[in-house]
Amino acid sequence: MFLGYYDPGRYTGDSHSALWYEGKTLCIHVLFKTEENALQFENAMQDEPVTLGSALNGHEVTTNVTRINHVPAAELQRIFFVHYDPLESESSQDTMSSISSSSVTVLDSSTDEFRYQRIEHERYFLPYGKAERCHLVSAKQCKHDEAFEQYNHDMNNRLALSREMHGFYDGLSYEVPIMNIYPGKVDDKRSIANRYKVEIFVKVLDKQCKDRVFSRLKEGSDHTDDPLVMKTFVHVESPETFCFCLRWKHEDNDARWSSFLSMVPAVD
């Protein structure tokens, strides 16, 4: 996680600006409070061109870390992911267009969704982190197809994910989702909080994605015979609805994988 700030001296119109285009070159200008944070961000940016699935895979990235004069803390404004508006982007690739079809709501750790429909370890959220409510059948699909309208506000059409995992699953962080999920066994009887336990399988795109996804899974998650798949679980009120929605999402991500992999060389 990188805590970046807008440069108070740089504006586009009436708004702070951290991203802009010069021809076909995307420029990023971010302030950090410490040199260490700036160098960590630089390392992450330099890793992206060689990361399979990254929107920057195969592209040239040039970075420069420069010390600037002191900026009063009162003038610093944090840069947040939600500030990005894909409709205002001049990017011909539209690499983050899928954001518009995702519904993002922050969940408090005291909610049932966080407690029972979360697949990541609690340490990634507490004491200050928040989970996001991730649609399985997308909000766009629910709003534009009457057959799916009933799932738009159904809590069984949800997973509670961190911003990072949400990006992995919806393809917000990379050119393609790097993980997919499909349902397994469902318990016959209700258990915790009068909910049904549902076994789910988390699959990653390739072995390069294993550590970043599997290392986040909660206690009780297990390896399987497939090195690209781990088993975990959630507790839901309606397993039928949850499994239906999860299968819809699995098919959608699987189609995106097939399209992506047909255009890139195989990786050992």
Secondary structure as a PSIPRED ss2 file (coil, helix, strand):
# PSIPRED VFORMAT (PSIPRED V4.0)

   1 M C   1.000  0.000  0.000
   2 F C   1.000  0.000  0.000
   3 L C   1.000  0.000  0.000
   4 G C   1.000  0.000  0.000
   5 Y E   0.000  0.000  1.000
   6 Y C   1.000  0.000  0.000
   7 D C   1.000  0.000  0.000
   8 P C   1.000  0.000  0.000
   9 G C   1.000  0.000  0.000
  10 R C   1.000  0.000  0.000
  11 Y E   0.000  0.000  1.000
  12 T E   0.000  0.000  1.000
  13 G C   1.000  0.000  0.000
  14 D C   1.000  0.000  0.000
  15 S E   0.000  0.000  1.000
  16 H E   0.000  0.000  1.000
  17 S C   1.000  0.000  0.000
  18 A C   1.000  0.000  0.000
  19 L E   0.000  0.000  1.000
  20 W E   0.000  0.000  1.000
  21 Y E   0.000  0.000  1.000
  22 E E   0.000  0.000  1.000
  23 G C   1.000  0.000  0.000
  24 K C   1.000  0.000  0.000
  25 T E   0.000  0.000  1.000
  26 L E   0.000  0.000  1.000
  27 C E   0.000  0.000  1.000
  28 I E   0.000  0.000  1.000
  29 H C   1.000  0.000  0.000
  30 V C   1.000  0.000  0.000
  31 L E   0.000  0.000  1.000
  32 F C   1.000  0.000  0.000
  33 K C   1.000  0.000  0.000
  34 T C   1.000  0.000  0.000
  35 E H   0.000  1.000  0.000
  36 E H   0.000  1.000  0.000
  37 N H   0.000  1.000  0.000
  38 A H   0.000  1.000  0.000
  39 L H   0.000  1.000  0.000
  40 Q H   0.000  1.000  0.000
  41 F H   0.000  1.000  0.000
  42 E H   0.000  1.000  0.000
  43 N H   0.000  1.000  0.000
  44 A H   0.000  1.000  0.000
  45 M H   0.000  1.000  0.000
  46 Q H   0.000  1.000  0.000
  47 D H   0.000  1.000  0.000
  48 E H   0.000  1.000  0.000
  49 P H   0.000  1.000  0.000
  50 V H   0.000  1.000  0.000
  51 T C   1.000  0.000  0.000
  52 L C   1.000  0.000  0.000
  53 G C   1.000  0.000  0.000
  54 S C   1.000  0.000  0.000
  55 A C   1.000  0.000  0.000
  56 L C   1.000  0.000  0.000
  57 N C   1.000  0.000  0.000
  58 G C   1.000  0.000  0.000
  59 H C   1.000  0.000  0.000
  60 E C   1.000  0.000  0.000
  61 V C   1.000  0.000  0.000
  62 T C   1.000  0.000  0.000
  63 T C   1.000  0.000  0.000
  64 N C   1.000  0.000  0.000
  65 V C   1.000  0.000  0.000
  66 T C   1.000  0.000  0.000
  67 R C   1.000  0.000  0.000
  68 I C   1.000  0.000  0.000
  69 N C   1.000  0.000  0.000
  70 H C   1.000  0.000  0.000
  71 V C   1.000  0.000  0.000
  72 P C   1.000  0.000  0.000
  73 A H   0.000  1.000  0.000
  74 A H   0.000  1.000  0.000
  75 E H   0.000  1.000  0.000
  76 L C   1.000  0.000  0.000
  77 Q C   1.000  0.000  0.000
  78 R E   0.000  0.000  1.000
  79 I C   1.000  0.000  0.000
  80 F C   1.000  0.000  0.000
  81 F H   0.000  1.000  0.000
  82 V H   0.000  1.000  0.000
  83 H H   0.000  1.000  0.000
  84 Y C   1.000  0.000  0.000
  85 D C   1.000  0.000  0.000
  86 P C   1.000  0.000  0.000
  87 L C   1.000  0.000  0.000
  88 E C   1.000  0.000  0.000
  89 S C   1.000  0.000  0.000
  90 E C   1.000  0.000  0.000
  91 S C   1.000  0.000  0.000
  92 S C   1.000  0.000  0.000
  93 Q C   1.000  0.000  0.000
  94 D C   1.000  0.000  0.000
  95 T C   1.000  0.000  0.000
  96 M C   1.000  0.000  0.000
  97 S H   0.000  1.000  0.000
  98 S H   0.000  1.000  0.000
  99 I H   0.000  1.000  0.000
 100 S H   0.000  1.000  0.000
 101 S H   0.000  1.000  0.000
 102 S C   1.000  0.000  0.000
 103 S C   1.000  0.000  0.000
 104 V C   1.000  0.000  0.000
 105 T E   0.000  0.000  1.000
 106 V E   0.000  0.000  1.000
 107 L E   0.000  0.000  1.000
 108 D C   1.000  0.000  0.000
 109 S C   1.000  0.000  0.000
 110 S C   1.000  0.000  0.000
 111 T C   1.000  0.000  0.000
 112 D H   0.000  1.000  0.000
 113 E H   0.000  1.000  0.000
 114 F H   0.000  1.000  0.000
 115 R H   0.000  1.000  0.000
 116 Y H   0.000  1.000  0.000
 117 Q C   1.000  0.000  0.000
 118 R E   0.000  0.000  1.000
 119 I C   1.000  0.000  0.000
 120 E E   0.000  0.000  1.000
 121 H C   1.000  0.000  0.000
 122 E H   0.000  1.000  0.000
 123 R H   0.000  1.000  0.000
 124 Y H   0.000  1.000  0.000
 125 F C   1.000  0.000  0.000
 126 L C   1.000  0.000  0.000
 127 P C   1.000  0.000  0.000
 128 Y C   1.000  0.000  0.000
 129 G C   1.000  0.000  0.000
 130 K C   1.000  0.000  0.000
 131 A E   0.000  0.000  1.000
 132 E E   0.000  0.000  1.000
 133 R E   0.000  0.000  1.000
 134 C E   0.000  0.000  1.000
 135 H E   0.000  0.000  1.000
 136 L C   1.000  0.000  0.000
 137 V C   1.000  0.000  0.000
 138 S C   1.000  0.000  0.000
 139 A H   0.000  1.000  0.000
 140 K H   0.000  1.000  0.000
 141 Q H   0.000  1.000  0.000
 142 C H   0.000  1.000  0.000
 143 K H   0.000  1.000  0.000
 144 H H   0.000  1.000  0.000
 145 D C   1.000  0.000  0.000
 146 E H   0.000  1.000  0.000
 147 A H   0.000  1.000  0.000
 148 F H   0.000  1.000  0.000
 149 E H   0.000  1.000  0.000
 150 Q H   0.000  1.000  0.000
 151 Y H   0.000  1.000  0.000
 152 N C   1.000  0.000  0.000
 153 H C   1.000  0.000  0.000
 154 D C   1.000  0.000  0.000
 155 M C   1.000  0.000  0.000
 156 N C   1.000  0.000  0.000
 157 N C   1.000  0.000  0.000
 158 R E   0.000  0.000  1.000
 159 L E   0.000  0.000  1.000
 160 A E   0.000  0.000  1.000
 161 L E   0.000  0.000  1.000
 162 S C   1.000  0.000  0.000
 163 R H   0.000  1.000  0.000
 164 E H   0.000  1.000  0.000
 165 M H   0.000  1.000  0.000
 166 H H   0.000  1.000  0.000
 167 G H   0.000  1.000  0.000
 168 F H   0.000  1.000  0.000
 169 Y H   0.000  1.000  0.000
 170 D H   0.000  1.000  0.000
 171 G C   1.000  0.000  0.000
 172 L C   1.000  0.000  0.000
 173 S C   1.000  0.000  0.000
 174 Y C   1.000  0.000  0.000
 175 E C   1.000  0.000  0.000
 176 V C   1.000  0.000  0.000
 177 P C   1.000  0.000  0.000
 178 I C   1.000  0.000  0.000
 179 M E   0.000  0.000  1.000
 180 N E   0.000  0.000  1.000
 181 I E   0.000  0.000  1.000
 182 Y E   0.000  0.000  1.000
 183 P E   0.000  0.000  1.000
 184 G E   0.000  0.000  1.000
 185 K E   0.000  0.000  1.000
 186 V E   0.000  0.000  1.000
 187 D C   1.000  0.000  0.000
 188 D C   1.000  0.000  0.000
 189 K C   1.000  0.000  0.000
 190 R C   1.000  0.000  0.000
 191 S C   1.000  0.000  0.000
 192 I H   0.000  1.000  0.000
 193 A H   0.000  1.000  0.000
 194 N H   0.000  1.000  0.000
 195 R C   1.000  0.000  0.000
 196 Y E   0.000  0.000  1.000
 197 K E   0.000  0.000  1.000
 198 V E   0.000  0.000  1.000
 199 E E   0.000  0.000  1.000
 200 I E   0.000  0.000  1.000
 201 F E   0.000  0.000  1.000
 202 V E   0.000  0.000  1.000
 203 K E   0.000  0.000  1.000
 204 V E   0.000  0.000  1.000
 205 L C   1.000  0.000  0.000
 206 D C   1.000  0.000  0.000
 207 K H   0.000  1.000  0.000
 208 Q H   0.000  1.000  0.000
 209 C H   0.000  1.000  0.000
 210 K H   0.000  1.000  0.000
 211 D H   0.000  1.000  0.000
 212 R H   0.000  1.000  0.000
 213 V H   0.000  1.000  0.000
 214 F H   0.000  1.000  0.000
 215 S C   1.000  0.000  0.000
 216 R C   1.000  0.000  0.000
 217 L E   0.000  0.000  1.000
 218 K C   1.000  0.000  0.000
 219 E C   1.000  0.000  0.000
 220 G C   1.000  0.000  0.000
 221 S C   1.000  0.000  0.000
 222 D E   0.000  0.000  1.000
 223 H E   0.000  0.000  1.000
 224 T C   1.000  0.000  0.000
 225 D C   1.000  0.000  0.000
 226 D C   1.000  0.000  0.000
 227 P C   1.000  0.000  0.000
 228 L C   1.000  0.000  0.000
 229 V E   0.000  0.000  1.000
 230 M E   0.000  0.000  1.000
 231 K E   0.000  0.000  1.000
 232 T E   0.000  0.000  1.000
 233 F E   0.000  0.000  1.000
 234 V E   0.000  0.000  1.000
 235 H E   0.000  0.000  1.000
 236 V E   0.000  0.000  1.000
 237 E C   1.000  0.000  0.000
 238 S C   1.000  0.000  0.000
 239 P H   0.000  1.000  0.000
 240 E H   0.000  1.000  0.000
 241 T H   0.000  1.000  0.000
 242 F H   0.000  1.000  0.000
 243 C H   0.000  1.000  0.000
 244 F H   0.000  1.000  0.000
 245 C H   0.000  1.000  0.000
 246 L H   0.000  1.000  0.000
 247 R H   0.000  1.000  0.000
 248 W H   0.000  1.000  0.000
 249 K H   0.000  1.000  0.000
 250 H H   0.000  1.000  0.000
 251 E H   0.000  1.000  0.000
 252 D H   0.000  1.000  0.000
 253 N H   0.000  1.000  0.000
 254 D H   0.000  1.000  0.000
 255 A H   0.000  1.000  0.000
 256 R H   0.000  1.000  0.000
 257 W H   0.000  1.000  0.000
 258 S H   0.000  1.000  0.000
 259 S H   0.000  1.000  0.000
 260 F H   0.000  1.000  0.000
 261 L H   0.000  1.000  0.000
 262 S C   1.000  0.000  0.000
 263 M C   1.000  0.000  0.000
 264 V C   1.000  0.000  0.000
 265 P C   1.000  0.000  0.000
 266 A C   1.000  0.000  0.000
 267 V C   1.000  0.000  0.000
 268 D C   1.000  0.000  0.000
